[in-house]
Amino acid sequence: MALRAVATGLRSGERNVELALLAASVGFAILAWRALDAAAFAMPAASGRILAQFVAVVVAGHVGLRAVAPRAAAAPYAVAMLLAAIGLAFVTRLAPGVAANQANWITLGVALMVATAWSTRRYRVLRRYRYTSALLAVLLLFATGIFGTTVNGARLWVTVAGQTVQTTELIKLLLVVFLAGYLADEASVLAAPRIRFGGRSYSALPYLIPLAVTWVVALAALALLKDLGTIALLTLLAVAALYVATGRTRFVVAGVVLLAVTGAFGYVAFDHARTRIDIWRDPYSDASGAGYQSLQATYAIEAGGITGEGLGLGQPDAIPAAPTDYVFSAVAEELGLAGALGAVLLYVVLLFAGLQVAVRAVDDHGRLLAAIIALLIAIQAAVIIAGNLRIIPTTGITLPFVSYGGSSLVVNFVLVGLLLGISDAREWRPAG
């Protein structure tokens, strides 16, 4: 059996395509290190080890997938690693002191991705734990409210064994499991405007009660934690998932109304939310204070032009939260519109790859799980990029795989592992 698995991995066309695609992430990392060196940038003392570690992790992840998920889709891991390479380069550029931490989080994330890909070939078992996942998500939210630490107005972090964990990242993963399992059970009912039973017609709305209760409790807890960014993200995710599962636009309309009501409530109830919205509307009203960061991000994007200042040659470190909330602005300044658009296209490719996995899955649960994962990553990227471009107010959430932060990196790699496991399932239908 072991020899057969090895032979399957060696012959895998998907893994061979993935190997070719992974050359882009290794090549980008090496070029980024050379560019920073040429710009006379003060690299961290362990910069050589960080680069070597990243290359080793790229290879190890690929070898691991050949062994445990040889038929998995080729694109998700390759695209995630290219985004991680961009993130590692810019964390090294913007916060050299924590670059080694970022490399370590990537290492842990890839290891958990491979483990998840192996275990998620039996993804149907997750359906049994849909309500358990919802309960755990709510309990984790309330635990964060009791034991968490407040940073920038929001109470989102819990310290465990000396490490600070952003619990909302874990909550996203739990809610993905809940949404996929719940909608796999109820989508056909929710798609019908009315249900006929015993010669009478009944509304399908009562079947929304489990979802409504879970979301109301979760959103209420997030409101108490003052995390309006995650509220917006999860609301958009729920709306998108309902639309994918049912095809009914009424859920989209209801979601937009709910999002507007939530924003209005946040503006009235929370000072930091009001400040963000006011600064979004007019950053010059407090240019040296609350509006400083937003203006510096705008100036950075304008300075980048089409081709950028060059890696290590711009001034993105003038943005206080550049490694986290405003990393896209840093990319736009030093790699220009071309580089920023390239990053956006990578998220589009990852979305397409995830939806392709969903289309090829043969059961509703697999289709919904893959689609919701792809939508979550894409929506999160869209929200943070739109905030950097001042299309919407900033939300404080991270850019997947690129922003500095261990919790986000690890959870996003686990989500990619879920995609890979679904696509490696024996019943997965090949293209054509």
N, C-alpha and C positions, 0 to 999 in steps of 0.2 A: 504493500500500500504506500509506503514512504517513497519507494523508488518510482512508483507510478506518479505520485504527486510531483516529484522532482522533474520527471520527464514532461509532465503537463506544463509545469512552469517554464521549462526551457523552450518548449514549442509554442508558447502562448504568443499569438500575434498582438494581443492587447498590450502585453508587457513589453514587447519589442517596440511598439509605437510609443509607449510611455517612456522607455529608455531614451529614445531619440528626442522626445519633448523635454525630458529632464535636462538635456544639455543646455537648454536656454537658461535655467535657473543657476546652474553651475557657472556658465559663461557670464551671466550678469553679475554674480557675486565677485568673480575674479576681476572683471572690468571695473566694478565699483571700487574695489580695494586699490587697483592701479590708479584710478582717477583721483581718489582721495590722497594717495601718496604724491601724485603729480601736482596736486593743489597745495602741497606742503601743509596738509591738515595734520594736526597732532593726534595720531591714531592711538587707541588704548594700548597699553603695554602688551596685552595678550592678543593683539589683532591677528597675528599669524595663526595662533591656535583656534581663534574664533572661526576664521575662514576654513581651516582644515576640518574643524568639527562640523561645519555646515555641509561641506562636500561629503564627508563621511556619512552624515545623516541622510542626505539625498540618496546615496548608494544603498545604505542599509534599509531604508524604507522600501526601495524598489526590490531589493532581494527578498525582503520579508513578504511583500505582496506576491512575488513569484511563487513563494512557498505556500502561503495560506489562501490567496485569492487570485489564482492565475487567470481566471476568466473575467475579472473585474474590469470595468470601463477604464480606458487609458487616460482620459483627460483630467479627471478630478484631482488626482494626486499631483500631476505635473503642473497644473495651473496653480494649485495651492502653494506648491514649493516656489514657483516663480514670484508669486505675491509675497511669500515669506522672505525670499531673497531681497526684494525691494525693501521690505520692512526692516530686515537686519542691516542693510546698507544705510538706511536713513536713521535708524536708532543709533548706529555707530557714529553717524555724522552729527546727530543732534544731542545725543546723551551718551558719550563714550563710556562713562562710568558704569552704565548698565547694559552695555552691548553683550557682555558675557552672559548676563542673566537671560537676555533675549535668546541667545543661542541655546542655552540650557532648556528654556521653555519650548523651543522648536523641537529639540531632541525628545523631550518628554511627550510632546504632542504627537510626533510621528510614531513613537513607540506605541502610544495608546491608539492611534489610528490603525496600525497594523493589527493590534489585538482586537479592536472593534470590528474591523473588516472580517477577521476570522470568525468571531462569535456571531456576527450579524447575518451570516449566511442562513441562520435560523431565525430571521427577524420576526417571523410570525408570533413568536413567544411574547414579543413586546405588546402585542394586542391585548393580552390577558391583564397587563398591568397599567392600562390606560387610566383608570380612576385612582390607582395607587400613585401613579406619577403626578396626577393633578393634586392629590392630597399632600404629597411630599413637597411639591412646589409651593403650595400655600403655607405649609408649616415652616419651610425654609425662609419664606418672606417674613413671617412673624418672628422667627428666631433672629433674623437680621435686625428687625426693629428693636429687639430687646438687647442683643449683644453687640450690635454693629457699631461702626465708627462713622461719624459724619465728616465728609470732605466736600468742599465747594457747595454746601447747602443740602446735599443728598446723603442719606444714611444707607450705604450700599456695601460696605466692606466689613469683613469679619476676619480677625487674626487667628490663624490656626497653626500651631507649632512654629511660631515666629514668622509665618508667611501670611501676607494679606491677600485674601480671596474675595473677589467680587462675586457675590452670590447670585446676582441676576443672570450671570452667564450660565450657571448651572440650572437656573430656573427655566431659561430658554430651552435647554435640552429636554427637561422634564415635560414642558408644555408641548414640544414637538411630538413626543411619544403619546401624550394624551390626545392631541388634535388628530393625529393619524388614526389611532385606534377608534376614537369616538366617531369620526366622520366615515370610517370604513363600515361601521355598524349602521349609521343613521343617514348617510348621504342620499340614498334612494328615497327615503321618506321626506327629507327636507327639500328635495328637488321638486316634489309634487306640491302644487298650490293647496290641494285638499286631498284628504284620504277618505276613501269609501269603505265602509264596513257595516255589514248588516243592513244594507239598503239605505244607509244614511251617510252624509258627508261630514267630516271632522277636519278642523284646522291642523296643519302639521306643526304649528308653532310650539305646542307642548314638548315636542321632541328636542327643542332647543334648550330646555331647562337645564340639563347637566352642563352644557357649554356656558350658558348664561350665568349660572351660579358660580362656576369656576372662574369665569372671567371677571365677574363683579367683585368677588372676594379678592382675587389677585390684583385687580386694578385699585381696589380700596387700600390694600396693603401697600402697594407701590405709591399711592398718593400719600399715605402716612410716612413713607420713606422719602417723599419728595422727589421721586425719580420719574419725572414726566417724559424723559427720553425713552425709557423702556416701556412706559405706558403707550406712547405713540407707536413704537416698534411692534409691540405685541398686538395692538389693535389692528394695525395694518396687516400683520401676519394672519390673524384670525379671519379678517375680511377676505384676504386673498385665498386662504385655504377653503373657506366656505364657497367662494365663487368657483374655484377649481373643482370642488366636490359636487356642486349642484348646478352650476351654470346660471344661477339666478341673480339678476342684477339688484334685486331688492336688498340683498345682504351688503352689497357694495354701498348703496345709498345709505343704509342704516349705519354702516361703519364710518362713512364720511361725517354723518351727523354726530355720531358718538365722539369722533376725534375732535370735531369743532367744539362740542360741549366740554370735553376734557380740557382742551386748550384754554377756553374761557374760564373754566373753574380754576385751573392752575394760575392764570394771570391774576385772578382776584385773591386766591388763597395763599400763594407762595411768593415771597419777595424775590428769590433767585430766579424764578420763572418769569416774573414781571420784568425783572432787569434784563433778562435775555431777549425777551420780545421787544422791549423798548429800544435796546441797543441794536437789534436787528432792523428796526424801523429807522433809527437815526443814530448811527454810531458816533457821529460828530458831536452829539449832545454831551458826551463825556469822553472826549477823545484821549485824554491822558489817564482815565480811570477805567471804568467798566467797558468802554468802547475800544480801548487800546488794542486788545488782542484781535478783535474782529478787523480793525483797520489795518493792523500789521499783516494779517493774513491776506487781505485784499491787495495791499501793496506788493506782497510777495508774488501773488499770482500775476499781477500786472507786470512786474519786473521780469518774470520768466519769459514772456513773449512766446514765440513759436518753438524755439529750440532750447531755451533755458540758459541760465547763467553758467551751468556746468556743475557737476557734483563737487561740493566742497568750496565753491566759489561764490555762492550767494550769501544771503544773510537771514535764512529762515529761523536761526536761533533767536532772532528778535521777537519771535512769537513765543510767549511763555509756555504754552501747552503744545508746542510743535510735535514732540514725539508721540503724543496721544491724540488729543482732539483735533489737531490741525496738521496732521502729517500729510494730508493730501495737498495742502497749500505749499508745504515744503517741497513735495515732489513737483508741483507745478512751477515753482520758482527755479529749481536747479535742473530739471529735465524738460521744462517748457510745456507748452500745450501738447506737443507730440508725446512726451512721456506721460503726462497726466491722462491724455486720451487713451494711451496704451494700457494704463492701469484700469481705466473704466472698461475697456474692451475685454480685459482678462476676467472681470466680474461677469460680463455678458457671456463669455465663453463658458465660465463655470455654471452660470444659470442654465445655459443651453445643455451642457453636459448632464446636469442634474435632472432636467426635464426629459432628456433622452433616456436616462435610466428609468424614469417614471413611466414613460410610454412603453418601454420594452418589458416592464414587469407584468406578470400575468394575473396578479390578484390585486383587488382594490386597495388592500392595506399597503402593499409594496409600492403601488403607484402613488398613493397619497403621502406616504412617509418620504419617498424620494422628492416629490414635488414640494412638500412643505420645507424640507431641508434646503433645497435650492432657492426657494422664495425667501426664506429667513436670511440667508447670506446676502442675497441680492438686495433685499429691502434695507438691511442694515447698512450695506455699502452706499446705497442711494441716499439714505437719510443723512449720513455723515458727510458725504460729498456735497449734497445740496446745502448743508449747513456751512461748509467751508466756502462755498460760492455765494453765500448770503441769499440763496433762493428761499430758504426757510430759516427760522431761528436755530442756533446750535442746540444740540441735544445732550452732549456729554457722553455719547456712546462711541465705541471704538471702530476703526476701519478694519474689517476682518483680515487677519494674517499680516497686516502691515503696521498697525499701531503698536506701541510698546504696551505690554501687559501679559502676564502669564495666564490668567483665567480665560481671557478671550482667545488666546492662541490655542490653548489646550482643548477647549470646548469646540472650537471651529475645526480642529483636526479630527476630533471624535465624530463630528457631523460628517466630515468627508469619509471617515471610516465606515459610517452607516451607509452612505451612498455606495461605497465600494462593495460592502457586504451584500447589499441588495442586488447589485449588478452581477455578483459572482454566484448567486443562487442558481441551482441546477435548472430551475424552470425559466430563467431569464431568456428572453427571445433575442437572438442576434439580429443585427440590422439586415434588412433586405428580406 
